[in-house]
Amino acid sequence: MNVLIEIYGTPKEFVVGEITEEQYEFWKERECGYGDSPSLVEYCVKKDEYQIDEEYDFIIDDWSDLNDVYFSTGFSQNNKELCFDEILVKFTYDDHIERNEILRCIYPKIDIESIELDEPDIGSFHFLGNEIYENQICFSATLDEDFELETFDQKILKEFSFSQDIIYDQKIITGVLFRNVNLPNKAKINSSVIDQKFYLKP
């Protein structure tokens, strides 16, 4: 018996990189632009159009490369803060029977890894980049004979769980598990970007 799992949400990419105190102070003053200086957003997405002094220029090629502290791709729900009682999952089993489920906290198994970034050995100043893609099916996997499924019922639903990271005020679902096994994501993510946000954190 095969079961296709499709999760609807908002694909996202999130990076955290360490910058110097001088770079932090320079861009904090110019987050919204300052005189002839670009804003932080303009600098991140159109870096090549501006001449930035080398000591303040922390992006080499692309902002997403600044990920020495943290990098992850995953998804949230409906482009909002994660709300685990509103994750829409579509199951298709026996190749034709469909049912939609609102997985309420996956009964209520959520493995949370909270990333603390204020330890002295990690550094004091960080750049955060967050890119959100077009809303669609952001996770797809198939449970097959490897899991020895004979029937599809509530017992199977209770064996799903999410893994989630929390960094500063950002939350991201990083994986879907069944019977504590990470399921590979085979969803094709549309590369159309609908939102980009950039932050500086001391």
Secondary structure in CASP SS format (residue, H / E / C, confidence):
PFRMAT SS
TARGET T0000
AUTHOR 0000-0000-0000
METHOD secondary structure of the structure
MODEL  1
M C 1.00
N C 1.00
V E 1.00
L E 1.00
I E 1.00
E E 1.00
I E 1.00
Y E 1.00
G E 1.00
T E 1.00
P E 1.00
K E 1.00
E E 1.00
F E 1.00
V E 1.00
V E 1.00
G E 1.00
E E 1.00
I C 1.00
T C 1.00
E H 1.00
E H 1.00
Q H 1.00
Y H 1.00
E H 1.00
F H 1.00
W H 1.00
K H 1.00
E H 1.00
R C 1.00
E C 1.00
C C 1.00
G C 1.00
Y E 1.00
G C 1.00
D C 1.00
S E 1.00
P C 1.00
S C 1.00
L H 1.00
V H 1.00
E H 1.00
Y H 1.00
C H 1.00
V H 1.00
K C 1.00
K H 1.00
D H 1.00
E H 1.00
Y C 1.00
Q C 1.00
I C 1.00
D C 1.00
E H 1.00
E H 1.00
Y H 1.00
D C 1.00
F C 1.00
I C 1.00
I C 1.00
D C 1.00
D C 1.00
W H 1.00
S H 1.00
D H 1.00
L C 1.00
N C 1.00
D C 1.00
V C 1.00
Y E 1.00
F E 1.00
S E 1.00
T E 1.00
G E 1.00
F E 1.00
S E 1.00
Q C 1.00
N C 1.00
N C 1.00
K C 1.00
E C 1.00
L C 1.00
C C 1.00
F C 1.00
D C 1.00
E C 1.00
I E 1.00
L E 1.00
V E 1.00
K E 1.00
F E 1.00
T E 1.00
Y E 1.00
D C 1.00
D C 1.00
H C 1.00
I E 1.00
E E 1.00
R E 1.00
N E 1.00
E E 1.00
I E 1.00
L E 1.00
R C 1.00
C C 1.00
I C 1.00
Y C 1.00
P C 1.00
K C 1.00
I E 1.00
D E 1.00
I E 1.00
E E 1.00
S E 1.00
I E 1.00
E C 1.00
L C 1.00
D C 1.00
E C 1.00
P C 1.00
D C 1.00
I C 1.00
G C 1.00
S C 1.00
F C 1.00
H E 1.00
F E 1.00
L E 1.00
G E 1.00
N E 1.00
E E 1.00
I E 1.00
Y E 1.00
E C 1.00
N C 1.00
Q E 1.00
I E 1.00
C E 1.00
F E 1.00
S E 1.00
A E 1.00
T E 1.00
L E 1.00
D C 1.00
E H 1.00
D H 1.00
F H 1.00
E C 1.00
L C 1.00
E C 1.00
T C 1.00
F C 1.00
D C 1.00
Q H 1.00
K H 1.00
I H 1.00
L H 1.00
K C 1.00
E C 1.00
F E 1.00
S E 1.00
F E 1.00
S E 1.00
Q E 1.00
D E 1.00
I E 1.00
I E 1.00
Y C 1.00
D C 1.00
Q E 1.00
K E 1.00
I E 1.00
I E 1.00
T E 1.00
G E 1.00
V E 1.00
L E 1.00
F E 1.00
R C 1.00
N C 1.00
V E 1.00
N E 1.00
L C 1.00
P C 1.00
N C 1.00
K C 1.00
A C 1.00
K C 1.00
I C 1.00
N C 1.00
S C 1.00
S C 1.00
V E 1.00
I E 1.00
D E 1.00
Q E 1.00
K E 1.00
F E 1.00
Y E 1.00
L E 1.00
K E 1.00
P C 1.00
END
